[in-house]
Amino acid sequence: MNQTTFAIIGTGIVGERIINQLLANPNCKIVSAFDENTQRLQEMQERYQLPIANSIEELFETKPHWVYIGTPPNSHASLALQAAEIGCLILSEKPLAHDVESGKLMVESAKQANVLTAMHFPLMYSPAIQTLMNEVADHSLGEILRVELHTYFPHWPRKWQQNPWIGSRAQGGFIREVFPHYLQIMYRLFGNFSFSAHQTHFPEDENLSETGSFAIGKTDNGIPILLNGLSGAGHEERLEFKVFGSEKVITIKNWSELWESKKDEPEMKIETNFTPKTLWDACHDARLGKEASLVSFEEGLIVQRWIDELLS
């Protein structure tokens, strides 16, 4: 079988999810994994019988097709440059980098090496988002009146995502961790947009990430947008991405639930009955030169600019 091979850099909670997904895909094979946390790496090796590397250099010696970078944002650029130098295809965790300047280095190095790039934006491959994209493309919603994102977190970091950096102002926060998924979807749906005003609030402790953010703006076609994020409130965790149309409104709740409402009718949950191709299918197809839907580093850099602006 002509499998597509992957090397995994970073075996944290998200990295482990990716390991499980790759092991379940017959077209994909993990040839190496590395993590600076040797105890965690040993756990992953024993749990999944993974081939592991003792260093980044040893990982690259396995000559994978794709390298997945699942480390904190400030290390993405240096690892991507190393991968590009040896001709690996590069899949980066979001956000693309620590900031726009580092992201530019990643884009340029991949261009010079002529290697494919991709971002880990799994939301784009979900049935709910694919359905939303089809509805917008078919004009089923009528005239698009507004796009809104609301995110509420009772705890940040979230209880399941505890690590040394996810709650830090330098590397973490929900603007870097959650907003990029939806900013990318908004870009795919409606093209470029800009903010006319935003406020982001930070705690007194300069080591801690933002506690709230609010932004308004519009797309280049004039569709109003609103972003609203809050952590630490007495509220259950809730994420709602809403596209308001003149004929109906579609809402994606908590990542995967698809809801629809029409004038004077109660909101209804819609069950999807299809399974779109996964990111891993797309990586495999792209490696073979087939048409594939990937989020390139160039698109990741567009999202990075909005992240930097919101954090400013």
C-alpha positions as a printed NumPy array, in Angstrom:
array([[  0.   ,   0.   ,   0.   ],
       [  1.275,   3.455,  -0.931],
       [  0.851,   4.96 ,   2.518],
       [  1.599,   8.558,   3.412],
       [  4.054,   8.746,   6.293],
       [  3.967,  11.205,   9.189],
       [  6.401,  12.266,  11.874],
       [  4.836,  13.782,  14.993],
       [  6.564,  16.582,  16.917],
       [  4.613,  17.153,  20.12 ],
       [  2.584,  14.41 ,  21.801],
       [  0.375,  16.467,  24.107],
       [ -3.397,  16.146,  24.321],
       [ -3.992,  17.32 ,  20.744],
       [ -0.983,  15.361,  19.52 ],
       [ -2.422,  12.195,  21.012],
       [ -5.73 ,  12.816,  19.241],
       [ -3.853,  13.098,  15.985],
       [ -1.955,   9.892,  16.713],
       [ -5.266,   8.071,  17.161],
       [ -6.688,   9.527,  13.961],
       [ -3.623,   8.603,  11.918],
       [ -3.536,   5.066,  13.319],
       [ -7.175,   4.662,  12.259],
       [ -6.519,   5.801,   8.684],
       [ -5.29 ,   2.972,   6.419],
       [ -3.645,   5.452,   4.042],
       [ -1.443,   6.914,   6.764],
       [  1.471,   5.654,   8.824],
       [  3.404,   7.199,  11.712],
       [  7.142,   6.634,  11.276],
       [  8.431,   8.677,  14.202],
       [  7.351,  10.783,  17.175],
       [  9.276,  13.173,  19.386],
       [  8.528,  15.215,  22.47 ],
       [ 10.893,  17.078,  24.792],
       [  8.866,  15.606,  27.649],
       [ 10.528,  12.205,  27.665],
       [  8.085,  10.744,  30.178],
       [  5.132,  11.691,  27.99 ],
       [  6.897,  10.349,  24.902],
       [  7.543,   7.034,  26.658],
       [  3.866,   6.833,  27.616],
       [  2.826,   7.342,  23.992],
       [  5.297,   4.728,  22.798],
       [  3.969,   2.14 ,  25.217],
       [  0.313,   3.02 ,  24.683],
       [  0.397,   2.981,  20.875],
       [  3.571,   1.031,  20.069],
       [  4.927,   4.117,  18.327],
       [  8.368,   4.427,  16.815],
       [  9.982,   7.318,  18.688],
       [ 13.025,   9.53 ,  18.193],
       [ 15.447,  10.812,  20.807],
       [ 15.925,  14.126,  19.01 ],
       [ 14.495,  16.257,  16.23 ],
       [ 17.437,  15.278,  14.045],
       [ 16.707,  11.594,  14.595],
       [ 13.05 ,  12.183,  13.733],
       [ 13.958,  13.82 ,  10.426],
       [ 16.24 ,  10.878,   9.588],
       [ 13.096,   8.741,   9.164],
       [ 12.334,  10.846,   6.038],
       [  8.577,  11.217,   6.523],
       [  6.356,  12.665,   3.821],
       [  4.664,  15.013,   6.321],
       [  5.954,  16.514,   9.565],
       [  3.303,  17.588,  12.071],
       [  4.365,  20.446,  14.355],
       [  2.293,  20.28 ,  17.527],
       [  4.423,  22.363,  19.87 ],
       [  3.839,  25.828,  21.426],
       [  3.553,  28.635,  18.834],
       [  6.978,  30.17 ,  19.498],
       [  8.696,  27.017,  18.21 ],
       [  6.693,  26.582,  14.993],
       [  8.919,  28.745,  12.803],
       [ 12.246,  27.118,  13.671],
       [ 10.832,  23.6  ,  13.27 ],
       [  9.146,  24.483,   9.965],
       [ 12.405,  25.884,   8.614],
       [ 14.196,  22.634,   9.528],
       [ 11.487,  20.554,   7.861],
       [ 11.55 ,  22.688,   4.711],
       [ 15.329,  22.374,   4.435],
       [ 15.095,  18.605,   4.056],
       [ 12.056,  18.743,   1.759],
       [  9.324,  17.506,   4.109],
       [  5.733,  18.522,   3.636],
       [  4.737,  20.538,   6.706],
       [  1.562,  20.44 ,   8.777],
       [  1.465,  23.052,  11.545],
       [ -0.767,  23.35 ,  14.546],
       [ -2.679,  26.601,  14.766],
       [ -1.964,  29.425,  15.168],
       [  0.632,  29.41 ,  12.407],
       [  3.304,  31.017,  14.565],
       [  4.009,  33.2  ,  17.568],
       [  3.401,  36.328,  15.485],
       [  3.102,  37.586,  11.916],
       [  6.845,  38.024,  11.405],
       [  7.55 ,  34.414,  12.349],
       [  4.677,  33.317,  10.144],
       [  6.187,  35.154,   7.201],
       [  9.411,  33.185,   7.682],
       [  7.44 ,  29.943,   7.572],
       [  5.634,  30.918,   4.378],
       [  8.832,  32.049,   2.656],
       [ 10.9  ,  28.999,   3.65 ],
       [  8.216,  26.627,   2.353],
       [  7.995,  28.554,  -0.906],
       [ 11.75 ,  28.453,  -1.415],
       [ 11.828,  24.719,  -0.703],
       [  8.754,  24.163,  -2.911],
       [  7.018,  21.981,  -0.315],
       [  3.326,  21.615,   0.422],
       [  2.03 ,  23.129,   3.637],
       [ -1.111,  22.664,   5.686],
       [ -2.671,  23.856,   8.913],
       [ -4.42 ,  21.745,  11.522],
       [ -7.894,  23.231,  11.185],
       [-10.033,  20.097,  11.652],
       [-13.25 ,  22.098,  11.987],
       [-13.227,  22.744,   8.246],
       [-13.564,  19.001,   7.579],
       [-16.551,  18.47 ,   9.913],
       [-20.01 ,  17.555,   8.541],
       [-21.562,  20.609,  10.237],
       [-19.16 ,  23.104,   8.664],
       [-19.268,  21.38 ,   5.287],
       [-23.059,  21.624,   5.378],
       [-22.854,  25.316,   6.287],
       [-20.422,  25.955,   3.426],
       [-22.744,  24.218,   0.963],
       [-25.758,  26.193,   2.217],
       [-23.897,  29.499,   1.83 ],
       [-22.651,  28.533,  -1.644],
       [-26.201,  27.568,  -2.689],
       [-27.583,  30.868,  -1.318],
       [-30.037,  28.858,   0.784],
       [-29.761,  31.368,   3.609],
       [-30.785,  34.246,   1.406],
       [-28.907,  37.504,   1.82 ],
       [-26.206,  37.19 ,   4.485],
       [-26.982,  39.816,   7.118],
       [-24.4  ,  39.188,   9.83 ],
       [-21.805,  36.709,  11.141],
       [-21.253,  36.258,  14.871],
       [-18.934,  34.186,  17.062],
       [-19.644,  33.812,  20.784],
       [-17.337,  31.825,  23.054],
       [-17.725,  31.433,  26.819],
       [-15.264,  29.517,  28.989],
       [-15.859,  29.022,  32.705],
       [-12.201,  28.033,  32.998],
       [ -9.134,  28.977,  31.019],
       [ -7.173,  26.868,  30.516],
       [ -9.971,  24.386,  30.042],
       [ -9.872,  21.536,  32.553],
       [ -8.894,  18.995,  29.906],
       [ -6.094,  21.142,  28.48 ],
       [ -3.7  ,  21.833,  31.329],
       [ -0.094,  22.492,  30.335],
       [  2.594,  25.069,  31.229],
       [  1.879,  27.443,  28.343],
       [ -1.792,  27.285,  27.322],
       [ -2.812,  29.875,  29.907],
       [  0.156,  32.169,  29.365],
       [ -0.036,  35.588,  27.757],
       [  3.055,  34.835,  25.697],
       [  1.765,  31.63 ,  24.066],
       [ -1.779,  30.759,  25.052],
       [ -5.26 ,  32.14 ,  25.504],
       [ -8.523,  31.51 ,  23.673],
       [ -7.739,  34.067,  20.959],
       [ -4.812,  31.889,  19.852],
       [ -6.403,  28.534,  20.663],
       [-10.071,  28.835,  19.662],
       [-10.659,  31.944,  17.558],
       [ -8.385,  30.807,  14.679],
       [-10.694,  27.902,  13.807],
       [-13.595,  30.252,  13.222],
       [-11.59 ,  33.075,  11.655],
       [-10.416,  30.572,   9.053],
       [-13.977,  29.384,   8.381],
       [-15.151,  32.994,   8.057],
       [-12.388,  33.646,   5.549],
       [-13.327,  30.564,   3.519],
       [-16.983,  31.527,   3.527],
       [-16.85 ,  35.266,   2.956],
       [-13.313,  36.268,   2.019],
       [-11.254,  38.987,   3.628],
       [-12.582,  41.084,   6.499],
       [-11.311,  43.813,   8.798],
       [-12.029,  45.06 ,  12.303],
       [-13.221,  48.599,  12.875],
       [-12.935,  48.336,  16.667],
       [-11.863,  45.812,  19.278],
       [-11.183,  45.542,  22.986],
       [ -9.218,  42.755,  24.625],
       [ -8.938,  42.574,  28.4  ],
       [ -6.03 ,  41.087,  30.319],
       [ -5.674,  40.319,  34.049],
       [ -3.274,  42.252,  36.26 ],
       [ -0.887,  39.29 ,  36.292],
       [  1.163,  39.875,  33.143],
       [  1.903,  36.166,  32.859],
       [ -1.74 ,  35.252,  32.257],
       [ -3.67 ,  35.274,  28.983],
       [ -6.665,  37.414,  28.087],
       [ -9.965,  37.132,  29.939],
       [-12.203,  38.821,  27.393],
       [-12.294,  40.092,  23.845],
       [-14.889,  41.876,  21.757],
       [-14.526,  42.981,  18.139],
       [-16.717,  44.352,  15.383],
       [-15.957,  44.736,  11.704],
       [-17.141,  43.758,   8.256],
       [-16.132,  41.708,   5.258],
       [-14.865,  43.363,   2.088],
       [-18.374,  42.763,   0.729],
       [-19.923,  44.662,   3.629],
       [-21.224,  41.823,   5.821],
       [-21.055,  42.87 ,   9.499],
       [-19.108,  40.576,  11.847],
       [-18.992,  40.327,  15.618],
       [-16.577,  38.375,  17.819],
       [-17.196,  37.863,  21.518],
       [-14.997,  35.855,  23.892],
       [-15.078,  35.602,  27.677],
       [-13.422,  33.363,  30.254],
       [-13.915,  32.999,  33.99 ],
       [-17.654,  33.739,  33.928],
       [-20.323,  31.792,  35.815],
       [-21.467,  30.042,  32.656],
       [-21.158,  26.624,  31.116],
       [-18.697,  26.371,  28.246],
       [-20.451,  27.388,  25.066],
       [-19.345,  28.122,  21.527],
       [-21.74 ,  29.455,  18.912],
       [-20.844,  30.4  ,  15.364],
       [-23.862,  32.022,  13.707],
       [-24.498,  32.996,  10.113],
       [-27.641,  35.15 ,   9.82 ],
       [-29.444,  35.077,   6.495],
       [-32.642,  36.741,   5.35 ],
       [-34.272,  33.326,   4.836],
       [-32.732,  31.342,   7.687],
       [-29.977,  31.275,  10.276],
       [-27.469,  28.481,  10.727],
       [-25.649,  28.024,  14.026],
       [-22.745,  25.701,  14.802],
       [-22.884,  25.001,  18.529],
       [-20.005,  23.563,  20.537],
       [-17.921,  22.683,  17.468],
       [-20.155,  20.046,  15.891],
       [-23.882,  20.645,  16.468],
       [-25.733,  22.046,  13.448],
       [-28.842,  24.118,  14.191],
       [-31.205,  25.898,  11.817],
       [-33.92 ,  28.476,  12.349],
       [-36.415,  30.213,  10.098],
       [-38.724,  33.167,  10.608],
       [-41.372,  32.569,  13.271],
       [-40.245,  28.944,  13.709],
       [-38.366,  27.308,  16.602],
       [-34.714,  26.5  ,  16.15 ],
       [-34.129,  22.88 ,  15.128],
       [-31.091,  20.633,  15.406],
       [-30.132,  19.184,  12.021],
       [-28.597,  15.73 ,  11.785],
       [-26.005,  15.307,   9.034],
       [-25.889,  12.   ,   7.183],
       [-22.587,  12.146,   5.342],
       [-18.92 ,  11.82 ,   6.217],
       [-16.622,  14.283,   4.44 ],
       [-12.974,  13.579,   3.744],
       [-10.696,  14.17 ,   6.696],
       [ -7.609,  16.335,   6.918],
       [ -5.56 ,  13.138,   6.756],
       [ -7.293,  12.066,   3.552],
       [ -6.465,  15.496,   2.143],
       [ -2.808,  15.184,   3.183],
       [ -2.622,  11.781,   1.507],
       [ -4.281,  12.999,  -1.701],
       [ -2.109,  16.125,  -1.856],
       [  1.05 ,  14.067,  -1.442],
       [ -0.004,  11.987,  -4.441],
       [ -0.656,  15.097,  -6.522],
       [ -4.438,  14.769,  -6.352],
       [ -6.838,  17.618,  -5.723],
       [ -7.132,  18.2  ,  -1.986],
       [ -8.584,  20.83 ,   0.307],
       [ -5.826,  22.041,   2.608],
       [ -5.344,  25.265,   4.555],
       [ -1.933,  26.494,   3.41 ],
       [  0.583,  28.483,   5.431],
       [ -0.432,  31.496,   3.325],
       [ -3.989,  31.186,   4.624],
       [ -2.667,  30.566,   8.116],
       [ -0.721,  33.821,   7.868],
       [ -3.912,  35.71 ,   6.99 ],
       [ -5.498,  34.33 ,  10.16 ],
       [ -2.335,  35.157,  12.118],
       [ -2.699,  38.843,  11.245],
       [ -6.162,  38.945,  12.818],
       [ -4.888,  37.148,  15.924],
       [ -2.061,  39.635,  16.358],
       [ -4.472,  42.52 ,  15.909],
       [ -6.904,  41.195,  18.526],
       [ -4.069,  40.669,  20.998],
       [ -2.728,  44.18 ,  20.515]])
